[in-house]
Amino acid sequence: MKRSDQFFLILLLISIITGCEKEQRLVTYPKSYPVFERVNVAETDIVYGDSITLYAEIKDRITPLSTLEVQIVVNNELVRKESIRTKGNQDTVLRKYKIPFTARRPENAVVKVYLSSINVDGYTTDTILGTCRAHRPVINNLWLVPKTGKTYKMTLTDSANYIYHVEGMNF
């Protein structure tokens, strides 16, 4: 009986010794901020419904990067938002973002791209790009299809005010 007790005590002692691991420590770096080495939007003019191409080179020589936050705004309205994981001390991001054509989008509106690069210690660098302009598509002809089933061609008569003219309708 004594031998079995000794055996279990030795086994318990071995499992306690091998089960312990070193205490994990939080790695911190000296204070540093990410730097946008090169950032641009390839397009200068687009038509609503097209895409813009964002290129960004980010570096932080001391602290590893964590995240790149991208927000695309047209006429003070958030169009796209994305959080991109960045790794290491430098990273390159190349993404396309579609700019939708919706109601009340003005002609010649500036497409603003807000970027925030965050490193693993939480220090942030922000920048804003406003080099691209969006234009409304030109629609010369529209077709009106009422419940009767007959179609009517609507011809653009005043492009500044988007006024169309229809011939042959009773109402």
Phi, psi and omega in degrees: 000321179297322181295319180293324177295317179295320180299315179293323177294318178295317178297319177296317179297317179296318181293325177292317182293316182282338181282340180282139176234164180298147177290129180282139181246148177282126180274125176239155182239161174298154183298124176207158182241145174296154180233132174275106181288314180210127180220130176200161171250125187296325184270146174255331178222134176225166171255139178310136185105342176276179179245156171248151181249118180260130175236130180218131171249123183237139178222150169215109189289343183252308187255136178297148180282158180236303189214147170241117178265127181240129174229131179245126186235133174232124178055046180060026177237127180290120183263314181220149176215133181212145175246119185250129178285127176244145185232155177075191181270352175210148180207155178237134181238130176227110184223154174248140179229127179279137177255106187288154176261108180233177181297149176064025174274121184284158175286141175063035180281144178280130175268111182261136178243115179262125181239137174227119177257131184237133175265177187293339177272357175096003178282137190237144171235132182244152173208158180231132175249134178220048186261359184245140178241142181251139182239149177287142177290146178274121179243105183280323182230135171240158179239131178258128181235094177284178183296338180295338177099344179279139181261148179233133179276128178256119183258136180291122179249331180225098185289332180292324182252005179056053179255129181245152180242139180236135177247144174091009178266146179271345182233000000 
